[in-house]
């Protein structure tokens, strides 16, 4: 697809997801680092059920939940630091 066609679809509000190859997409300034974590079987089962329910992978749900927790923790830490100042 030519850039002009892509731009027109975007401007028209069309869904462009099928027109993109996201297999090699990367987030700039967010270097990836692999870690291995052992979870109890019941936790894996629960993660898999929830991931399936919302239509994402186990890895995705773990990343999202960890990111949410870390963001909340940072907000709480900033609030506590500002409160004591």
N, CA, C and O atoms as a GROMACS GRO file, in nm:
protein
  340
    1UNK      N    1   0.084  -0.117   0.000
    1UNK     CA    2   0.000   0.000   0.000
    1UNK      C    3   0.090   0.124   0.000
    1UNK      O    4   0.189   0.130   0.072
    2UNK      N    5   0.053   0.220  -0.079
    2UNK     CA    6   0.129   0.344  -0.088
    2UNK      C    7   0.098   0.431   0.035
    2UNK      O    8  -0.008   0.419   0.096
    3UNK      N    9   0.192   0.517   0.067
    3UNK     CA   10   0.176   0.605   0.183
    3UNK      C   11   0.052   0.691   0.170
    3UNK      O   12  -0.018   0.716   0.268
    4UNK      N   13   0.024   0.737   0.050
    4UNK     CA   14  -0.094   0.823   0.030
    4UNK      C   15  -0.223   0.746   0.058
    4UNK      O   16  -0.318   0.802   0.113
    5UNK      N   17  -0.226   0.617   0.021
    5UNK     CA   18  -0.344   0.535   0.050
    5UNK      C   19  -0.358   0.514   0.201
    5UNK      O   20  -0.467   0.522   0.257
    6UNK      N   21  -0.244   0.488   0.264
    6UNK     CA   22  -0.244   0.468   0.409
    6UNK      C   23  -0.293   0.595   0.480
    6UNK      O   24  -0.377   0.588   0.570
    7UNK      N   25  -0.242   0.710   0.436
    7UNK     CA   26  -0.283   0.838   0.495
    7UNK      C   27  -0.432   0.862   0.478
    7UNK      O   28  -0.499   0.910   0.570
    8UNK      N   29  -0.483   0.830   0.360
    8UNK     CA   30  -0.626   0.850   0.335
    8UNK      C   31  -0.709   0.762   0.426
    8UNK      O   32  -0.808   0.807   0.484
    9UNK      N   33  -0.670   0.634   0.440
    9UNK     CA   34  -0.743   0.544   0.529
    9UNK      C   35  -0.741   0.597   0.672
    9UNK      O   36  -0.842   0.594   0.743
   10UNK      N   37  -0.624   0.645   0.715
   10UNK     CA   38  -0.610   0.700   0.849
   10UNK      C   39  -0.702   0.820   0.866
   10UNK      O   40  -0.776   0.830   0.964
   11UNK      N   41  -0.696   0.912   0.770
   11UNK     CA   42  -0.779   1.033   0.776
   11UNK      C   43  -0.927   1.000   0.775
   11UNK      O   44  -1.007   1.073   0.835
   12UNK      N   45  -0.965   0.892   0.707
   12UNK     CA   46  -1.105   0.851   0.700
   12UNK      C   47  -1.150   0.773   0.824
   12UNK      O   48  -1.267   0.739   0.839
   13UNK      N   49  -1.054   0.746   0.913
   13UNK     CA   50  -1.088   0.674   1.036
   13UNK      C   51  -1.099   0.523   1.017
   13UNK      O   52  -1.155   0.454   1.102
   14UNK      N   53  -1.046   0.471   0.906
   14UNK     CA   54  -1.050   0.327   0.881
   14UNK      C   55  -0.957   0.252   0.976
   14UNK      O   56  -0.861   0.310   1.026
   15UNK      N   57  -0.986   0.126   0.999
   15UNK     CA   58  -0.899   0.041   1.081
   15UNK      C   59  -0.776   0.004   1.000
   15UNK      O   60  -0.787  -0.055   0.892
   16UNK      N   61  -0.659   0.038   1.050
   16UNK     CA   62  -0.534   0.016   0.978
   16UNK      C   63  -0.456  -0.104   1.032
   16UNK      O   64  -0.351  -0.138   0.977
   17UNK      N   65  -0.504  -0.167   1.135
   17UNK     CA   66  -0.429  -0.274   1.199
   17UNK      C   67  -0.393  -0.386   1.102
   17UNK      O   68  -0.282  -0.439   1.106
   18UNK      N   69  -0.486  -0.423   1.015
   18UNK     CA   70  -0.458  -0.530   0.918
   18UNK      C   71  -0.355  -0.489   0.813
   18UNK      O   72  -0.298  -0.574   0.745
   19UNK      N   73  -0.331  -0.360   0.800
   19UNK     CA   74  -0.236  -0.310   0.702
   19UNK      C   75  -0.094  -0.302   0.756
   19UNK      O   76  -0.001  -0.269   0.682
   20UNK      N   77  -0.077  -0.330   0.883
   20UNK     CA   78   0.053  -0.316   0.948
   20UNK      C   79   0.114  -0.452   0.980
   20UNK      O   80   0.043  -0.546   1.014
   21UNK      N   81   0.245  -0.461   0.970
   21UNK     CA   82   0.319  -0.579   1.013
   21UNK      C   83   0.380  -0.546   1.150
   21UNK      O   84   0.483  -0.479   1.158
   22UNK      N   85   0.316  -0.593   1.256
   22UNK     CA   86   0.359  -0.560   1.391
   22UNK      C   87   0.456  -0.662   1.448
   22UNK      O   88   0.495  -0.653   1.564
   23UNK      N   89   0.496  -0.760   1.367
   23UNK     CA   90   0.580  -0.868   1.418
   23UNK      C   91   0.717  -0.818   1.462
   23UNK      O   92   0.781  -0.880   1.547
   24UNK      N   93   0.763  -0.708   1.406
   24UNK     CA   94   0.895  -0.655   1.443
   24UNK      C   95   0.884  -0.518   1.508
   24UNK      O   96   0.984  -0.446   1.519
   25UNK      N   97   0.764  -0.481   1.552
   25UNK     CA   98   0.745  -0.351   1.615
   25UNK      C   99   0.816  -0.348   1.749
   25UNK      O  100   0.814  -0.445   1.824
   26UNK      N  101   0.879  -0.235   1.778
   26UNK     CA  102   0.949  -0.217   1.904
   26UNK      C  103   0.915  -0.082   1.961
   26UNK      O  104   0.885   0.012   1.888
   27UNK      N  105   0.919  -0.073   2.092
   27UNK     CA  106   0.898   0.053   2.159
   27UNK      C  107   1.033   0.122   2.176
   27UNK      O  108   1.124   0.064   2.234
   28UNK      N  109   1.046   0.243   2.127
   28UNK     CA  110   1.174   0.312   2.142
   28UNK      C  111   1.203   0.340   2.289
   28UNK      O  112   1.111   0.367   2.367
   29UNK      N  113   1.327   0.333   2.326
   29UNK     CA  114   1.374   0.364   2.460
   29UNK      C  115   1.324   0.265   2.566
   29UNK      O  116   1.327   0.297   2.685
   30UNK      N  117   1.278   0.148   2.525
   30UNK     CA  118   1.233   0.047   2.620
   30UNK      C  119   1.303  -0.085   2.589
   30UNK      O  120   1.244  -0.176   2.530
   31UNK      N  121   1.427  -0.092   2.629
   31UNK     CA  122   1.506  -0.212   2.608
   31UNK      C  123   1.442  -0.330   2.680
   31UNK      O  124   1.401  -0.318   2.796
   32UNK      N  125   1.435  -0.442   2.613
   32UNK     CA  126   1.377  -0.562   2.671
   32UNK      C  127   1.485  -0.644   2.740
   32UNK      O  128   1.599  -0.649   2.695
   33UNK      N  129   1.448  -0.707   2.849
   33UNK     CA  130   1.538  -0.793   2.922
   33UNK      C  131   1.460  -0.918   2.963
   33UNK      O  132   1.352  -0.907   3.022
   34UNK      N  133   1.512  -1.034   2.933
   34UNK     CA  134   1.442  -1.158   2.961
   34UNK      C  135   1.469  -1.203   3.105
   34UNK      O  136   1.582  -1.198   3.153
   35UNK      N  137   1.362  -1.246   3.172
   35UNK     CA  138   1.374  -1.302   3.306
   35UNK      C  139   1.294  -1.432   3.313
   35UNK      O  140   1.196  -1.449   3.240
   36UNK      N  141   1.334  -1.520   3.399
   36UNK     CA  142   1.260  -1.643   3.423
   36UNK      C  143   1.207  -1.639   3.566
   36UNK      O  144   1.281  -1.611   3.660
   37UNK      N  145   1.080  -1.668   3.581
   37UNK     CA  146   1.016  -1.664   3.712
   37UNK      C  147   0.938  -1.794   3.729
   37UNK      O  148   0.866  -1.837   3.639
   38UNK      N  149   0.954  -1.856   3.844
   38UNK     CA  150   0.877  -1.977   3.876
   38UNK      C  151   0.752  -1.937   3.952
   38UNK      O  152   0.759  -1.865   4.051
   39UNK      N  153   0.636  -1.984   3.905
   39UNK     CA  154   0.508  -1.959   3.969
   39UNK      C  155   0.447  -2.091   4.012
   39UNK      O  156   0.470  -2.194   3.948
   40UNK      N  157   0.370  -2.090   4.121
   40UNK     CA  158   0.296  -2.211   4.157
   40UNK      C  159   0.194  -2.245   4.048
   40UNK      O  160   0.146  -2.157   3.977
   41UNK      N  161   0.163  -2.372   4.035
   41UNK     CA  162   0.071  -2.418   3.930
   41UNK      C  163  -0.064  -2.348   3.937
   41UNK      O  164  -0.121  -2.314   3.834
   42UNK      N  165  -0.116  -2.327   4.059
   42UNK     CA  166  -0.247  -2.261   4.071
   42UNK      C  167  -0.243  -2.119   4.015
   42UNK      O  168  -0.342  -2.071   3.959
   43UNK      N  169  -0.128  -2.052   4.029
   43UNK     CA  170  -0.116  -1.916   3.979
   43UNK      C  171  -0.112  -1.916   3.826
   43UNK      O  172  -0.172  -1.829   3.762
   44UNK      N  173  -0.041  -2.011   3.768
   44UNK     CA  174  -0.036  -2.023   3.622
   44UNK      C  175  -0.176  -2.051   3.567
   44UNK      O  176  -0.218  -1.992   3.468
   45UNK      N  177  -0.248  -2.141   3.634
   45UNK     CA  178  -0.384  -2.172   3.590
   45UNK      C  179  -0.472  -2.047   3.595
   45UNK      O  180  -0.550  -2.022   3.503
   46UNK      N  181  -0.461  -1.970   3.702
   46UNK     CA  182  -0.541  -1.848   3.715
   46UNK      C  183  -0.502  -1.745   3.609
   46UNK      O  184  -0.588  -1.681   3.549
   47UNK      N  185  -0.372  -1.730   3.587
   47UNK     CA  186  -0.326  -1.637   3.483
   47UNK      C  187  -0.378  -1.679   3.345
   47UNK      O  188  -0.423  -1.596   3.267
   48UNK      N  189  -0.370  -1.808   3.316
   48UNK     CA  190  -0.417  -1.858   3.187
   48UNK      C  191  -0.566  -1.837   3.168
   48UNK      O  192  -0.611  -1.800   3.059
   49UNK      N  193  -0.644  -1.860   3.273
   49UNK     CA  194  -0.789  -1.838   3.264
   49UNK      C  195  -0.820  -1.693   3.237
   49UNK      O  196  -0.902  -1.661   3.150
   50UNK      N  197  -0.756  -1.603   3.311
   50UNK     CA  198  -0.783  -1.461   3.293
   50UNK      C  199  -0.733  -1.412   3.158
   50UNK      O  200  -0.801  -1.333   3.092
   51UNK      N  201  -0.617  -1.458   3.115
   51UNK     CA  202  -0.565  -1.420   2.984
   51UNK      C  203  -0.659  -1.467   2.873
   51UNK      O  204  -0.685  -1.393   2.778
   52UNK      N  205  -0.708  -1.589   2.885
   52UNK     CA  206  -0.801  -1.643   2.786
   52UNK      C  207  -0.932  -1.564   2.786
   52UNK      O  208  -0.989  -1.538   2.680
   53UNK      N  209  -0.977  -1.529   2.903
   53UNK     CA  210  -1.103  -1.455   2.916
   53UNK      C  211  -1.098  -1.322   2.842
   53UNK      O  212  -1.195  -1.281   2.778
   54UNK      N  213  -0.983  -1.253   2.851
   54UNK     CA  214  -0.974  -1.122   2.786
   54UNK      C  215  -0.904  -1.128   2.651
   54UNK      O  216  -0.890  -1.025   2.584
   55UNK      N  217  -0.859  -1.247   2.610
   55UNK     CA  218  -0.805  -1.266   2.476
   55UNK      C  219  -0.662  -1.219   2.457
   55UNK      O  220  -0.628  -1.166   2.352
   56UNK      N  221  -0.579  -1.238   2.560
   56UNK     CA  222  -0.437  -1.203   2.548
   56UNK      C  223  -0.352  -1.321   2.592
   56UNK      O  224  -0.405  -1.422   2.639
   57UNK      N  225  -0.222  -1.309   2.576
   57UNK     CA  226  -0.133  -1.416   2.619
   57UNK      C  227  -0.103  -1.404   2.768
   57UNK      O  228  -0.124  -1.299   2.829
   58UNK      N  229  -0.054  -1.511   2.824
   58UNK     CA  230  -0.013  -1.510   2.965
   58UNK      C  231   0.093  -1.403   2.988
   58UNK      O  232   0.087  -1.328   3.085
   59UNK      N  233   0.189  -1.396   2.899
   59UNK     CA  234   0.296  -1.297   2.912
   59UNK      C  235   0.239  -1.155   2.912
   59UNK      O  236   0.282  -1.070   2.991
   60UNK      N  237   0.144  -1.129   2.826
   60UNK     CA  238   0.085  -0.995   2.819
   60UNK      C  239   0.015  -0.958   2.948
   60UNK      O  240   0.031  -0.846   2.997
   61UNK      N  241  -0.061  -1.049   3.004
   61UNK     CA  242  -0.134  -1.015   3.126
   61UNK      C  243  -0.038  -0.993   3.242
   61UNK      O  244  -0.061  -0.906   3.327
   62UNK      N  245   0.070  -1.071   3.248
   62UNK     CA  246   0.170  -1.051   3.353
   62UNK      C  247   0.234  -0.914   3.338
   62UNK      O  248   0.249  -0.841   3.436
   63UNK      N  249   0.271  -0.877   3.216
   63UNK     CA  250   0.333  -0.746   3.192
   63UNK      C  251   0.240  -0.633   3.231
   63UNK      O  252   0.281  -0.538   3.298
   64UNK      N  253   0.115  -0.641   3.190
   64UNK     CA  254   0.019  -0.535   3.219
   64UNK      C  255  -0.003  -0.522   3.369
   64UNK      O  256   0.000  -0.412   3.423
   65UNK      N  257  -0.025  -0.634   3.435
   65UNK     CA  258  -0.050  -0.629   3.580
   65UNK      C  259   0.072  -0.579   3.656
   65UNK      O  260   0.057  -0.502   3.751
   66UNK      N  261   0.190  -0.620   3.617
   66UNK     CA  262   0.311  -0.570   3.684
   66UNK      C  263   0.329  -0.420   3.659
   66UNK      O  264   0.362  -0.345   3.750
   67UNK      N  265   0.306  -0.377   3.536
   67UNK     CA  266   0.318  -0.234   3.504
   67UNK      C  267   0.219  -0.152   3.586
   67UNK      O  268   0.255  -0.047   3.640
   68UNK      N  269   0.094  -0.200   3.597
   68UNK     CA  270  -0.006  -0.129   3.676
   68UNK      C  271   0.037  -0.120   3.822
   68UNK      O  272   0.027  -0.014   3.884
   69UNK      N  273   0.085  -0.229   3.876
   69UNK     CA  274   0.130  -0.231   4.015
   69UNK      C  275   0.247  -0.135   4.038
   69UNK      O  276   0.248  -0.061   4.136
   70UNK      N  277   0.344  -0.137   3.948
   70UNK     CA  278   0.460  -0.049   3.962
   70UNK      C  279   0.421   0.098   3.949
   70UNK      O  280   0.473   0.182   4.022
   71UNK      N  281   0.330   0.129   3.857
   71UNK     CA  282   0.283   0.267   3.843
   71UNK      C  283   0.211   0.313   3.969
   71UNK      O  284   0.233   0.424   4.016
   72UNK      N  285   0.126   0.227   4.025
   72UNK     CA  286   0.057   0.260   4.150
   72UNK      C  287   0.156   0.280   4.264
   72UNK      O  288   0.141   0.371   4.346
   73UNK      N  289   0.257   0.196   4.268
   73UNK     CA  290   0.359   0.206   4.372
   73UNK      C  291   0.435   0.338   4.359
   73UNK      O  292   0.462   0.404   4.459
   74UNK      N  293   0.470   0.376   4.236
   74UNK     CA  294   0.542   0.502   4.215
   74UNK      C  295   0.455   0.621   4.255
   74UNK      O  296   0.503   0.716   4.317
   75UNK      N  297   0.326   0.617   4.219
   75UNK     CA  298   0.234   0.725   4.255
   75UNK      C  299   0.223   0.735   4.406
   75UNK      O  300   0.223   0.845   4.461
   76UNK      N  301   0.214   0.622   4.474
   76UNK     CA  302   0.203   0.621   4.619
   76UNK      C  303   0.331   0.676   4.682
   76UNK      O  304   0.325   0.753   4.778
   77UNK      N  305   0.445   0.636   4.629
   77UNK     CA  306   0.574   0.683   4.681
   77UNK      C  307   0.589   0.833   4.663
   77UNK      O  308   0.636   0.902   4.753
   78UNK      N  309   0.548   0.885   4.547
   78UNK     CA  310   0.556   1.029   4.521
   78UNK      C  311   0.462   1.104   4.614
   78UNK      O  312   0.498   1.210   4.666
   79UNK      N  313   0.342   1.049   4.636
   79UNK     CA  314   0.244   1.112   4.725
   79UNK      C  315   0.298   1.117   4.866
   79UNK      O  316   0.288   1.221   4.932
   80UNK      N  317   0.356   1.009   4.913
   80UNK     CA  318   0.412   1.002   5.047
   80UNK      C  319   0.529   1.099   5.062
   80UNK      O  320   0.542   1.166   5.165
   81UNK      N  321   0.616   1.106   4.960
   81UNK     CA  322   0.730   1.197   4.965
   81UNK      C  323   0.684   1.343   4.967
   81UNK      O  324   0.739   1.424   5.041
   82UNK      N  325   0.583   1.376   4.888
   82UNK     CA  326   0.533   1.513   4.883
   82UNK      C  327   0.460   1.550   5.011
   82UNK      O  328   0.464   1.666   5.054
   83UNK      N  329   0.394   1.455   5.071
   83UNK     CA  330   0.318   1.479   5.193
   83UNK      C  331   0.411   1.509   5.310
   83UNK      O  332   0.380   1.593   5.394
   84UNK      N  333   0.525   1.442   5.314
   84UNK     CA  334   0.618   1.463   5.425
   84UNK      C  335   0.707   1.584   5.406
   84UNK      O  336   0.780   1.622   5.498
   85UNK      N  337   0.702   1.647   5.288
   85UNK     CA  338   0.787   1.765   5.262
   85UNK      C  339   0.728   1.891   5.320
   85UNK      O  340   0.788   1.998   5.308
   0.00000   0.00000   0.00000
